[in-house]
Amino acid sequence: MLIGDVARRSGVSARMLRHYESLGLVRPTGRTEAGYREYSSEDIRRIFHIESLRSLGLSLREVGRALDDPGFTPSELVDDLIRQTRERIAAETELLTRLRRIGAAEPAGWEDVLRIVALLQALGSESAGKRQRAALSSVEEVSVPVEALVEAALSETDPNVAGALRWALARSGDSGVPLLAEGLDSPVAEVRKRAVQSIAEIPSGAATALLQHALTNSDVVVRGCAALALGARGAADAVPTLIDMIVEGTNDVDAADALSVLASDPALTDQIAARLVGCLAQSGIESSARRRLTQALADIPGITTSRALADLSDDGDRAVALTATYLLKLRSAQ
């Protein structure tokens, strides 16, 4: 079979067939009387083998080795091809993500594109100072896409940079809330913590609703952070979690402060006092927890609290009784 016929049958151009011959990959079995290359059926089969191996990503040198080396074992080469393919996919995915983010920023011209690229590169810098400056400058004339800010905020370990990123996200409005919501479901505890901290600084209804949903999160850190943020926003549904934090001794001082802020609302005053008193009356509550609950009553106004403190001044737990007596004296002096 002449080279033209082989090219038509195999789909490999005559020029490439000559290149294969020059590399020693496939040589025509013979020549016609006129000197034209003539390929046998075995030659054509080898051409198909070459093309099959090339489709796996092998170089022509690797193809030659695979076909001609009797001791060649494909497993190591295939493993290497898998690694190279994964690296290539990761690089292409990263490029695609960067292009999407640039497109989402809707740049007006190439100057905008270049500024966005510079900010994205700075956010990924090893220098904490560069990352922080990028976050702080992200709300200027050309902003960093919110997806990049969220990704940076969820992975940032430097507290100063993390604060700057949360500030930038808060300035971006609600656009980052859905992505931060995904962070709350991360299998990594630190990511969940960074997500709820970022949500807590976004002053919007969507963020508040997400914080309320986070009160049911299985992560105690997420629940606590959400409760503190909701307490500052005057959300009554944070009360049970705040009281749990006091009982458990987890950020109990901050939780008590949040309860006092909520108790400034007359509609919540007696409810909060009653919940604290109810916890104090439960059996099995440790002495240290009862003392913290008593201390939390300090800044809760109203007659319910005063009566509770009067009762607690005679409590069998001396530490609780002394704390209640001291708080009563403070209230009477006010």
Buried (B, 14 or more C-beta within 10 A) or exposed (E): BBBEEBBEEBEBEBEBBEEBBEEEBBEBEEEEEEEEBBBEEEBBEBBEBBBEBBEBBBEBEBBBBBBEEEEEEEEEBEEEBEEEEEEEEEEEEEEEBBEEBBEBBEBEEEEBBEBBBEBBEBBEEEEBEBBBBBBBBBBEEBBBBBBBBBBBBBBBEEEEBBBBBBBBBBEBBEBBBEBBBEBBEBEEEEBBBBBBBBBBBBEEEBBBEBBBEBBEBEBEBBBBBBBBBBBBBBBBEBBEBBBBBBBBEBBBEBBBBBBBBBBEEEEBBBBBBBBBBEBBEEEEBEEEBBBBBBBBBBBBBBEBBBEBBEBBBEBEBEEBBBBBBBBBEEBEEE
